[in-house]
Amino acid sequence: MDFSLSDDQRALQESARSFARRELPKVAQHCEATNTPVPHDMLQAYAEMGFLGINTPESFGGLGLTHLDALIVLEEFAKISSAVAFPVFEASVGPVRIVQKHGPQALADRVVRASVEGRVLVAISMSEPDAGTALTDLRTRAVVEGDTVTLNGTKRWCSGAGHSGAYVVFCRMSDAPGARGIGAVFVEKDTPGFTFGEPETLMGFRGIPSADMHFDDVRLPADNVLVPAGGFGDLMGAFNLERCGNATMSLGLAAGALDQALDYTGERQAFGKPLVDFQAVQMKLADMQLRCEAARLLIHRAVAGVDGFPSVMDASLAKCFANEMVREVAGHGVQVMGGYGYHSAYGMEQRFRDAWGWGIAGGAIDIQKINIAATLVGRRFDQRR
Ligand SMILES: CC(C)(COP(=O)(O)OP(=O)(O)OC[C@H]1O[C@@H](n2cnc3c(N)ncnc32)[C@H](O)[C@@H]1OP(=O)(O)O)[C@@H](O)C(=O)NCCC(=O)NCCSC(=O)CCS(=O)O
């Protein structure tokens, strides 16, 4: 068992780290202050560096590297902020992978290539006003008649809503109840009948747009069906990779908090010596490092050597642990920085707010625990009976 990164992976990590440290702090501040996403010119810079196509096959214009390579880069971006990392998250572990695997060839070619080149961001749209954790209660419906699909319904909490150019929309595609009737369609932003609600202001995640989405007799070509009814397990299988990306966003936040705490406690003096010379601070720094390393190992193990998608067990272990860990680690970061940790001008306060979100997004922490228990006992638990 080899836990070390290869020379190539270390070089990739170093290139992502120096790009992120050099280019992204100012962008992150702008996203946070204005609640706007990464600007277009910076997205082009990401694309030119290859950061939007790390684990995309070369046949689609990507670098053809592994999921692990993509998560190594994602961690470096997420150390700066969730908002600046979000395009890398979407392009490497997001719904683009569903389009690539399940979309008709022409659609996949067009969309995946555009994503790698930074010409389109693709968002995933799952939740609804009355279907969050109970996702299989969703009601948005797609009716296929001949060559046309008609989509009606309302979606909620879509990260990227209004900004992303295209959406993978989970919807009901047959009368079969629960998971069995669910599939997914591909919808482009400017399609007639597709509108957005007011942009939301969340506790954190500023710079990652979120809004309701309304589909009112939206007509799509039948080729926009990505996964027909009966394919919910395939969609969730792909989503296990996104859950590893969510875990990596948590890890990056936590590792960034640790870096910042190390800098601060090395410089800040109390009673005539640096804070780091106090044992109480040393305990906190050690706890932060311990938890980051443990999360990193779970995440890397979940995707190492995986060509398709990670297992539900490995993805849920990684997500659950990383989501809980980052709340604690960011809390330690705030605490060791005292008043500066609690002040919005110094960055740790933002990390703490963003930290909370990852354990809600992408399937709440408790759902990951249910997945873990279900895999342990070898059967899904029926929440409805
Ligand atoms: C899946 C759940 C909603 C539970 O619903 P059910 O109890 O109705 O369904 P199950 O019987 O558990 O599962 C049905 C079917 O799917 C397979 N499945 C489920 N999860 C996975 C998985 N992770 N990987 C692979 N396959 C999976 C399961 O094995 C069943 O298959 P068979 O019928 O046995 O063949 C619930 O577990 C859940 O995940 N809830 C969280 C929902 C969620 O993650 N929402 C994402 C939010 S994303 C976001 O926050 C922003 C974007 S947005 O929402 O627009």
The ligand as an ORCA input file, in Angstrom:
! r2SCAN-3c Opt
* xyz 0 1
  C     -31.403      8.450     -2.188
  C     -32.104      9.084     -1.025
  C     -32.917     10.288     -1.499
  C     -33.024      8.064     -0.360
  O     -34.212      7.895     -1.091
  P     -35.022      6.554     -1.100
  O     -35.119      6.005      0.273
  O     -36.290      6.805     -1.817
  O     -34.150      5.659     -2.055
  P     -33.191      4.391     -1.794
  O     -34.019      3.172     -1.739
  O     -32.258      4.650     -0.689
  O     -32.365      4.392     -3.151
  C     -33.011      4.184     -4.406
  C     -32.044      3.542     -5.374
  O     -30.937      4.420     -5.576
  C     -29.726      3.792     -5.176
  N     -28.860      4.782     -4.506
  C     -29.217      5.639     -3.540
  N     -28.159      6.362     -3.159
  C     -27.127      5.912     -3.912
  C     -25.754      6.258     -3.993
  N     -25.233      7.233     -3.220
  N     -24.987      5.614     -4.874
  C     -25.477      4.650     -5.695
  N     -26.776      4.287     -5.676
  C     -27.561      4.901     -4.786
  C     -30.136      2.695     -4.205
  O     -29.177      1.674     -4.138
  C     -31.450      2.244     -4.820
  O     -31.144      1.397     -5.920
  P     -31.950      0.013     -6.128
  O     -33.373      0.418     -6.324
  O     -31.758     -0.753     -4.863
  O     -31.311     -0.586     -7.329
  C     -31.119      9.547      0.070
  O     -30.298      8.471      0.408
  C     -30.249     10.693     -0.363
  O     -29.212     10.501     -0.990
  N     -30.640     11.944      0.017
  C     -29.815     13.110     -0.207
  C     -30.184     13.764     -1.495
  C     -29.054     14.634     -2.009
  O     -27.902     14.244     -2.001
  N     -29.387     15.783     -2.506
  C     -28.361     16.534     -3.138
  C     -28.455     17.862     -2.943
  S     -27.339     18.595     -4.113
  C     -27.277     20.129     -3.576
  O     -27.287     20.285     -2.412
  C     -27.207     21.259     -4.528
  C     -27.707     21.001     -5.843
  S     -29.364     20.770     -5.931
  O     -29.956     19.981     -5.043
  O     -29.975     21.264     -7.012
*
